[in-house]
Amino acid sequence: MAAQATFKSIKAVVPLLDRVLVQRFKAETKTATGIFLPTSATSSPLPEATVIAVGPGAPNKEGTVVPTSVKAGDRVLLPGWGGNSIKVGDDEYFLFKDAEILAKIQE
């Protein structure tokens, strides 16, 4: 596993270029009927996440800045791999490139 950065406040992290800061949804540890799930069943994070912050975008070949396709507060679908982990207290966040995000969830 790669090194993990640790910060005191998530507001200290400002994504650059086309980077997107997300927080993955945590798996439920208890079913609707009250049955507690084993750690092995809940250890892998769900592929959904909430966008916390986004960078301004990255320049294309012509030098024009292309903005990111998501904004703070959006729900997104992530790949099962990748992202750089950031720890803030007990919470874990991830930085992804905008192009790595699979889909935006609209409800």
N, C-alpha and C positions, 0 to 999 in steps of 0.2 A: 504494500500500500504506500502511496506517495506521502510525503510530509504534509502535515496539516497545519494551516495557519490558525492562530487563536487571537481574538480581539475582545475588548471589553464591551463594545457597543457595535451593533450592526450598522449604525449611522456612520461609523468610521470607514466603511467600505463603500467606495464609489466606483462602479464599473467603468472601464475605459473602452473606447472604440465600440465594437459590436458585441460586447460581453453582457450577459444577463445573469443577475443574481437571483436565485430561486431557493425556496424552502420546500422540500418534498413533503407530501402528506405522510403522516405516520400511520402504520397499520394498526388496526384495532386489536387490543389485547383481550377483549371480551366480546362474545357474541351477543346478539339482541336478547337471547334467552338467558344470559348470565353465565355462560360457560367460559371459563378462562382458557385462552389459547396458549399452547406451549411456545417458548421462545423460538424454537426452530421454525415455527409456522409464521412468526411475525418479524423475524430478523431482517428480511429483505424489504427495502423501502418500495413503496408504490411508485409507478412511473408518472404519477400526476404530481404537480407542484404549483405553488403560487409564486408569481413574479414579485420580487421585493424591490428591485431597482434595475434600471437598464442604462447602458452607455449611450452616448449621442449617435453612434453609428460609425461605420468604417468607410474610408474613401474607396471609390471604384477606380478603374483604370484611367478614367478621365480626370480624376481628382475630386469629383463631386461626392460629398458625404451622403451615403445611403443610410437613412435611419433604420433602427431596429424594427422588427415586425410586431413586437409585443410591447406592452407598457406595464408599469407597476399595477398590481392588483389582478392581472390576468391569470387564468388557470391554464396550464400548459401540459402537454404530454411529452415526456422525456425518454431518451433512449435508456436501455438498461445498463449502459456503460458510460464512462467519461465524466467530465466535470471535475473541477478542482474543489476540494472540500475546505470549508471555513467553519471553525468552531467559535461560537459566541455563548459563553456560559455552558449550559447543557444543550443548547440548540445547535443544529448542524445545518449549514447552508451550502449551496454549490454555485460555482460560476461556470456557465456554459457559453459557447459562442452562439450567436443568434441562429446561424445556419444549422446547428446541432439540434435545436428544438424541433420536435416532430410535428406538433400540431398545437393550435390554440383551441381550447374548449369553450364553446359558446352555449350558454343555456338561457 
